[in-house]
Amino acid sequence: MRIHLIAIGGSAMHNFALALDHLGHEVTGSDDQIFEPSRSRLNDAGLLPDSEGWYPDSITKDIDVVILGMHALIDNPELAKAKEIGLSIQSYPEFLFKATENKQRVVVGGSHGKTTITSMILHVLNALGRNADYMVGAQLAGFDRMLKLDESNDLAIIEGDEYLSSPIDRRSKFLHYKPHLAIITGIAWDHINVFPTEESYLDTFREFIGTMVQGATLAYCSEDPQLVLLIEEALIARPDLRFTPYKTPKSVPGNGSSEITYSDDTCVKTALVGAHNFQNLAGARTVCQSLGIDAREFDEAIQGFTGAARRLEVAVNRPEKNFTIYRDFAHAPSKLKATQAGVVGSYPDRSVTAVFELHTFSSLNKNFLPQYKESMNAVDHAVVFYDPEVVKHKRLPEISIQEVIECFEREDLEVITSVDQLESRLQEIPKENHCVLMMSSGRFGGAEIPQ
């Protein structure tokens, strides 16, 4: 097939390009901005566009499929040309479903922990020599790409994002996948630009449950009250489904590891940090058991799991100084709380400084900002960084430092609005008996992390 990707530089989109090229398809693409690591990876594969920008003349009738990325605008000139000449235009989740239509599909959904649980499942499958197609939202150790498609595989593991599919497909991505087995990790309102109310956010998860195939299995965290209410509704609406609850294992912190006890009384040790990661382990274990993997096999195979990129990823570690810096993708209020609690609980003898970047549309929105109330209160020192230029770029009303402090409801909260100030503050952090937690879905404006 000849396949053209509009907005090829995106995290998911460039991985699609690499995977499709690997399968032998003729792949082209375009984008107005391509950053690292997408640029180097596309260049190494011979797929980097000759120049950045949109070129409608390159859209011709011999293209079999146009895959439209979420970062393209609705008035994109290449999209307009593809519509004009009647080409097949698909979002990447739509394309992914068609590529896995005849396989057993496992979809990992929820407001938090999706990437980590997907990564855990893939790690275990890989350790046990079981091949699967996959789509995951981070680069994993031992895997070449974030996406793999292979006609010989009969299983597909898909991270199910609730965000929009494309500029012309306003459905949540996970509504395309029609899973045979799914997990919902928990529900906490996010993406205010798409879901203006909490109820509208809940509705997309209701729809997701409704898309599951007849007789499918749904694992869910029984400790999430919002999710439990949805499951109670689903028991009536979808009596054909099998519902499998799981919960956070009990844990006892140790020296560099914790001992956790699952609900079946199995005790194992893990180097992972935080109760939320122990909950993720329980979720991944439940899914793998539904795939026919014995719990003991899972417990043994997961020992080598070191985490997904930017999910409590160790950026700096000096054991001799008891000093560690973590990077984490946390950006929603519930994720901030869980990540901080995990680090604080794992290092009771260290001080913790948490640095959070307001970067997403929701986090920089005055209507959503109050959701961060008390979300930075678990740590010793709390710093919030945002760039006023990003607020302007997203065409949002200006926010003041005082407004941020009031919304977080922490009087000693430090709010920083320039990269230079942030770098200076990071250098002031003690480099002994301390943990630093850098939380953002962005890059802190390019600020340099202290070593």
N, C-alpha and C positions, 0 to 999 in steps of 0.2 A: 504494500500500500504506500501511497504518497501522503504524508501527514505533515501539516503545517501548524505550528504552535504560536499563537498570538500571546505575547507576554512570556516568552520562553525563559526569561531570567529568574522567574520566581523559584522559591525553594522547592515546591512540589513540581512545578512545570519543567524545570531543567532536568529533574530526575526522570520525568516522563520521557523527555527527549532522549536521554541516555539509554533508558530501558528499551524504547522503541527502536532506536538505532541498533542496539545489541541484538534485537530480534530480526534484523535485516530489512526493516522498513526504510523507505527514503524519507528522511526527516529534515525539515527546514523550520526556521523560526524567526521571530522578530521581537524587538523590545526597544523602548526608548531609554532605558537605563539597565545595565547589567553589572551587578556588584560581585565581589568575591564571597564565597568560593564558586558561585555559579559560573563566573567568567572563565576561570582557569579550567574548570571541569568540562565546560562546553568546548573550549579551545582545544584541549587535549584530545577530545573526541572528533574534532573537525566539524563541530556543529555551531560554533560561535558565528553570529551574523557578521557580514563584512563591515557593516556600520550600524550604529544605533539609530532607531527611528522606525517609522511605519511606511511601508511601500506597497500601496494598493496594486501597483502593476505586477507585483510578484504573486498575486492571488489569481490563479488561472484554473480553468475548468478541469485540468488533469489532476488536481488535488482531490484525493478521496475523502479526507476528513480534515476539518479545521478544529483544533482543540483551543478553546478560548479560556485564557487565564483570568483570575479574579481581578488582577491589577490593571487590566485593560479598561478603558472607559467605554461607556455605552455608545459614544459617537466615534469610536476608533475607525479610521478610514479603511483599514484592511477588513475589519468586520463588515463595514458597509458594502465593500466590494464582494465579499463572500456571500452576503445576503442577495445582492443584486444578481449574481450569476447562478444562484441556487445551490451552493455547496452545502454538504452536511456539516453543521456546526454543533459541536458538543462541548459541554464542560468536562473537566477531567474526571469528576466522579461519574458522570454519565458514561464516558469512555471506559472507565475502570470497571463499571458494572458489566458492560457488554463483553469486556475481555474475560470476565470471570463468571459469566452467566451459567456455565455448565459445571461449576465447582461448588464445593461446600464453602460458604462464606461466613467468616467469623468477624463480627464488627465490634470494636471497642469504642463505646460512647460515654459521655459524661462531661461535666464542667471541669474536671481536673483529673490528672493521673492517666489520661488516655495514652500519651506517648510512652510513659514508663511501663504501663501494663502491656501494651503492644510489644514493646521491646523485650519484656520478660518472657512473653509467650514465644516470640521468635528465637530468643536465646535458647530456651529449653528445646524447642523443635530442632534447632540446629545442632545442639549437643546430642540429641537422640537420633540424628541422621534422618529426620523427616523433612522432606522438601515441601515448600509452600510458596505460592505467590504472596506478595505482601505490599502494603503501603503504610509507611510510618513517618511521623513528623520530625524525625531527628536522625542524624547519622549515627549508626551503631557500630561498635567494634566488631570486626569479623564480617561485616557486610559492605559490599562495594557501593551500593546505592540505597536510597530511601524507598525505592520501588523495584519490584521484580515481577515479571510476567513470563510464564513458561507454559506452553501448551501441554507439557507432560504432567504438570502438577494437578492434583484434584482438590487442593485446599487453598484458600486465600484468607490471609489475616489482614484486616483493614482497620486503620485508625479512623474512626467515624467522627468527623468534625461537624459541629452544628452550624458553622458559619455558611454564608451564601455560596452557591455553586459557581456562578459567573455573573457578569453584569446583565445578562439577559435571561438568566435562570436564577430566580430569587428563592429557590428552595434550599433548605439546609443540605449540605453535602451528603450527610448520612441517610437522607431519605431516598437516595438512589439505590442503596446497596442490597436491600431485601435479605437480611441475614437468616441463616439457619441456626446460628448460635450468636448471641450478643451479650454484652455486659454494659451496664450503666453504673458508673462509679459514684455518682452523686450529682446533685443539681444545685447550682448557685447562679443566680441571674448574672448575665454578662452580655456583651455586644449590644449596648443600648441603641446604637445606630441602626440595628436590624430589628431588635426586639425592644420596643419602647417601654413595655411594661413587663413585670415579672410573669404575669399570666401568659403573655404572648410567647415568652421564653419557654414556659412549661408546655405550651401547646405543641411546640416543635418536637419535644420528647414524646408527647402523646402520639403524634403522627409517626414518629420513629417506631414505637412499639406496634403501631398499626400496620407498618410495612413488613413486619417479620413474616416469613413463610409459615404456612400451616404446620402446626406441631413443633415449632421452633422452641429453643431453650433460651431463657433470659436470666442471666446472673445479675444480682444487684446487691448493693451495700445496704444492709438492713439497719444501719445506724443513721441514715439520712432521712429525716422526717418528711421532706418534700418528696423524695423518691418513693418512700413507703406509701404515701398517699396516692401517687400515680400507679403503683403496683396494685393497690386495692381497687382502683378503677379498672385496671387492665384485667384483673381476675374475673370481672364481670364481662368486660368488652371482648376479651380474648381468652375464653375458657380452654381453647385448644393449646395454649402455650404452657410450657413447663417453667416454673419460676424457682430459681435456686439462690437463696440468700447467702451472704457471707458477711463477716465482720472483722474488725481489727484484732489481730492476735494480742494476747497479753505479752508484755515484754519486760525484760530486766536488763538495764544497761551494764556493759562490762568494759574492759580495757580494750578499746578499738573495735569492739563488736557488741552485739546484743543477743540475748537468748530470747527467742519468741516461742510462744505456745499457741498452736492453732486450736480451733474448736474441737478437733478430733483428738486432742491431748498430745499431739506430736510436738516435740521440742526440737528446735534447730537453732543454730547460730547464724547470724548474718552480719556482714560489715556495713550494710545499708544504714542510713541515718533517718530517724524520725518515725513516729507512729503512722504518718500518712504513707510512708513507703512500706511499712509493715502491712498496712491495709491494702496497698497495691499488690503486695506479694500474695495476700489471701485471695484477691480477685483473680490474679493470673493463675494461681493454683486451682481455683474453682473452674475456670475456663478449660484449663488443660485436662482436668479430670473428666469434663464433659467430652473432650476429644479422645478419651480412652487412655490417657496417660496416668499411670499410678502415682499416688501422692508421694511415695518414696522416690520414684524416678524424678519427679519434679524437684523435690527437696535436694536431691543430689546434683541434678543438672544446673539448678539456679545458683549454686555456690560460686560459679565463675562469673556471675553477672556483676558488672561494675557500674551500670547505669547508662542512661542515654545522654547524648550531648546536651549541656546546659540544663540538665535536670539534677540539681544538687551535685553538679560536677565540681570536682576538686580542681581549682585553678592554681593554688599554691599550698604546699604542705611542708611544714618544718617541724617534724615530731620532736626534735631536740629542744625546740622553743615552745612547744604546745601552741603552735600558730597555724591556722588553716583559713584559706579563703575559698568560699564556694560561689559558683555562679549558678543561678537558677532562673528558669523561664517564668516564674510566678509573676502574675500581673493583676489578677482578679482578687478581690478582698479575701475570699475563702482560701485561695492559694497562698496569699501572703501569710495568713494566720497559721496554716498547716506547716508551711516551710519553716517559719520562725520557731514554732513549737517543737518541730523535729530537731532542729539544731540545738536549741536551748536544752531540751531534754537529754540529748546525747552528750552534751558537754557541760555538766552541772558545775564544774570547777573552773570554767573559763568565762570571761566577759564576752558578750556578743554585740557587735555593731552590725546593724542591718541598713543597707542602702537600697532604696527602691526608686526606680525611674517611672514617672508618669509618662507613658508613651502611646498607649492605645487610644483610640477615639473615645472609648468609654471612660477611661481613667482621667482624661483631660476635659471631660464634659461636666459642666457645673451641676447638671441634674443628677449625675451618677456619683460624683465625688463624695457626697455624704455616706455612700455605702462603705467607705473606708474607715468609718468610725471605729476607733480602738483596734484597728488592724495592725498597728505597729507597736503595741504595748508589751509584747512578750520579751523584748530584748532590752539590753542595758542602754544602748545608744541607737537612736533612730534618725536616719537621714532620708529625705525625699528630694529627688532631683527632677527638674523638668526644664525644657527649653522653650521659652516663649515663642521662638520662631516656629517650632513644631506646632504649637497651638494655632498660630496664624496660618500655617500651611494646611492644617486640617479645617480651616475656616470656622473655628470655634470662638466663642467669646473669650476675652482675656480672663485669666484667673490670677489672683494676687497671692503673695506668700501668706498673708494673714488668713485668706480663705482656705488655703490648704491646711494650715495649722488647725483652724476651727473644725474642718471636716474630719480630720484624723483624731481630734480630741486627745491630743497629747501636748501638754504645754511646753515641754522641752524639745519638741520636734525641731530638727534643723532642716530648713528648706533652702536648697541651693538652685540657682538658675543659670549658672555658667559652667562650662567645662573646666576652665582654669580653677575656679573656686572648688569644684568637685575634686580635681586632682590634688589640690593643696590639702583638702580635708582628708582624703584617703591616706596621704603621707603622714598625717598626724596620728593615725591609729596605732596603738601599741603593737609591736611585733613579737610579743611574748604573752603566753597565757590568754590568748584571744582568738575568737572566731569572727570572720567577716563574711557577711552574706550579701552578695550582689544580685538583686532581683530585678529582672527586666525582660520584656519581649523585644527590646531594642538593644542598643549598644552603648548606652550612656554617652551619646554624642561623640564617641570615639575616645573617651577618657582612658588614660593608661592606668591599669590596675597595678598597685604596688607589689613588688616581689619580696 
